[in-house]
Amino acid sequence: MLEIQQLAPQFSVKDQHNQLVNLSDFINKKNIVLYFYPKDDTPGCTIEANDFTRLAEEFNQHDTVVIGVSKDSCESHVDFINKYALKVMLLADTEGELCESYDVWREKDRNGVKSMAILRSTFIINKQGVLTEVAYGVNHEGHAEEILDKVKQL
């Protein structure tokens, strides 16, 4: 598990437009809210994405970019963004390397059936590339507001 004050793991992953996005793109420029979610266009994930979208301007006012990550494809992300007019960048971690480096790819047990899935988690990375918030297993309800409050303290 990652911890606060640790350097954020580097990444280079394609966004919804099939363009590579690197952690280094934001160093010394923007704070990052990097949130991992299980699947595009599912109830909890849609609520979370809509909440971050609703607060997008406030995050922007605090020099912060909000980036969602799932294992869905770029095409799926485009459909998800268009369907809900989302104002967040979405990364397509189809190989799961980013999920593994942030330790969110976990075994889950649902009704005695074990499978692997993304553990809904959020990380705040400051402009220096240091983790200032590490939250594993978050509840989507009210989560975007909690994260915005933490960003305001940076």
Secondary structure, DSSP 8 states (H G I E B T S, - for coil): ---TTSB----EEEBTTS-EEEGGGTTTT-EEEEEE-S-TTSHHHHHHHHHHHHTHHHHHHTTEEEEEEES--HHHHHHHHHHHT--SEEEE-TT-HHHHHTT-EEEEEETTEEEEEE--EEEEE-TTSBEEEEEES--STTHHHHHHHHHHT-
